[in-house]
Amino acid sequence: MYVETVLNVPVPGTFTYYSDSQDVTCGMRVEVPFGRRKMTAFVIAVSDTLSEAQAAICPADKIKPIYRIIDKEPVFTEELVELSSWVSRYYLCTQGEALSSMIPSGRRGTDAGQSFFEDDETSYTKHTLSDEQEMAINEILSDNQLSETSGSSTGNNKFHYLYGQTGSGKTEVFLGAAERVLAQGKGVIYLVPEIGLTQQVIDAVKGRFGPTAAVLHSGLTGSQRLTEWKRIMNREARVVIGARSAVFAPVPDLGLIIIDEEHDSSYKSGNTPRYHARQVAMHRVSRLSIPLIMGSATPSVEAWHLMDTGAIKKHTLTKRLAGGAMPEISVLDLSHEEMSGCISERLTDEIRSTLAEKRQVILFLNRRGFTHFFRCRTCGYELKCKNCSVALTYHKNEGRLRCHYCGYSVSVPSECPECGSFDVGYAGFGTEFIEDEVRAKFPLAKVDRIDTDVLEKKGELQKKIAAFKKGETDILLGTQMVAKGLNFPNLKLVGVILADTGLHLPDFRASERTFSLLVQVAGRAGRFFPDGKVIVQSYCPERPAISLACRNDMNAFYAQELQERQIIGFPPFARLLRLVFRSADKQKAEDTSSSAADILEKLERQMASQRKDGSQIEILGPAECPLSMIAANYRQQLLLRSSSVSPMQQLVSRFITEYKTPSGVYCEIDVDPITIL
């Protein structure tokens, strides 16, 4: 048997081996020789004869045998093979890299049939749907039935957006739609941003669907993921909930894909292939002619624009269903405040009165550590990471300065390494610093902190959130982990320590991210009682991302942001493709990016004349990345911009075929980047 395979290597094309066994079939994994290595390959076709093309590449007597068959039965379907081919074309990677990102890394699933949901008993109360919720479900599912009868495989009625303020019951609509699709004998994929931050949604799915639900997330071992994968393929699990990679779940008779918190940046992969789960879901539902439901209180700017233009159908929820109301939001200009720490007198007084009422407080700051950076007051020297172009952050519990990108750490110097001055100190502050201040100001309060520095043990996040929900913690402080997807009945006050943290990043999405984060964290208050309060501290409260978030003026923010994006020619009014050249040798990175720009300009002149639509590609750069060094690698970037993505894909596809990067230089390709840092 001749076995056609693809491998997880950046080498295009397929690789043919032979097998004496008749057991090998399409969809299995096999172990093969590749150069001097043994590698896992994915079987995409099996035949008892060689095609002319295969024979031309390698004669039959030169074809090597496979070492062994890893799986007893296929682990991916024909649909996933087609999907991997599309991912490789769209995101400019090899098909083997695409398949590798889809399929769990476990060797064999030995515990077939066992689900790896936590074994705790989850109680779930099914809520009666409001008229708005019922109408949204009916419109979404009836639109799809109309499309099926007309035979249309694409169209606006495939893409739906559930938009509503925080606490308006979007999860119940998702679950209600999933329940009806299941009743039709079809399967459901339910995507959440990060499994650790959405435990309440997982609990709702577990309580609603029981053993027919499966979970896919990075906390499982490879073998556990493979076992869940096989439960899905064997129809033992019909509702799959998971983070980004669950969009590839091999659900037979898939009938619905749900994307909760659609705006979240974690849906974009940071490694090859750099896919966006939303884009993959849109392709998959279009191919299968099924609905996609996205939802958020703060849609991405692209999604808002598509709703405005009618490319996505919008369904709006207007009421908070648990008896709450949108909280009262106050903005405090720190430029006019006498500060004796990070927490203003006004916020201190509000915390004190909230605790006196036996109610709870969340304090939010999107920065870990004790202080932001080490600085010499004499010469202005800042201590930066030796591997990355970022300041080191002081962690008091370790007594060290640490880099949040590569993990490099050093002990705290007693004098300036540059000028020898003893007049050194720290500027900025982080969650650890605030925790010290809170404990000093409120010694009788029970305080807990949530960020990645303190969450080292499995289940610790869930434990801390459960303790706060039960009222065992008075003040919870943390990073974006406390900003979304959480319902706390006794929470009255939310304090944003510094709203400006992300605004000054040199990135075109900085305002969008700040606005979204503020609206989301403010939405934790007042979900059950109409007396919620939010106090936002800022040095630039007049910035639209802050002022409009505090007024909850969604229309004004998106109108302004879209106007700015149109003026500067950024998404959604243009498409981007980013090439990053990184190397431990700074000169190599610069030279490679410069020669790549020259080659791309030359290829663009050739290809532009052949395009019938007359589209042009603008090549911006080369330039140093805003984060010019990460993990001891210097970084240079090129940005390609055009009205359509396909000409850029064709140009870069030809470029990577014809141009070989020098040794020691790595090229990252990012189609539709969500950041240019």
Secondary structure, DSSP 8 states (H G I E B T S, - for coil): -EEEEEESSS--S-EEEE-S-S---TT-EEEEEETTEEEEEEEEEEESS--HHHHHHS-GGG--B-SEE--SS-SS-HHHHHHHHHHHHHTT--HHHHHHHHS---S--SSTT---S--S----------HHHHHHHHHHHHHHHHHHHHT-SSSGGGEEEEEE-TTS-HHHHHHHHHHHHHHTT-EEEEE-S-GGG-HHHHHHHHHHHGGGEEEE-TTS-HHHHHHHHHHHHTTS--EEEESGGGGG---TTEEEEEEETTT-GGGB-SSSS--BHHHHHHHHHHHHT--EEEEESS--HHHHHHHHHTSSEEEEE---TTS----EEEEEEGGGS--SSSS-HHHHHHHHHHHHTT-EEEEE-S--SSBSEEEETTT--B-B-SSSSSB-EEETTTTEEE-TTT--EEE--SS-TTT--S-EEEES--HHHHHHHHHHH-TTS-EEEESTTT--STTHHHHHHHHHHTT--SEEEESGGGSSS---TTEEEEEES-TTTTTTSSSTTHHHHHHHHHHHHHTTTTSSSTT-EEEEEES-TTSHHHHHHHTT-HHHHHHHHHHHHHHHT-TTSSEEEEEEEEESSHHHHHHHHHHHHHHHHHHHHHHHTT-SS----EEEEEEEEEEEEETTEEEEEEEEEESSHHHHHHHHHHHHHH----TTEEEEEEES-S---
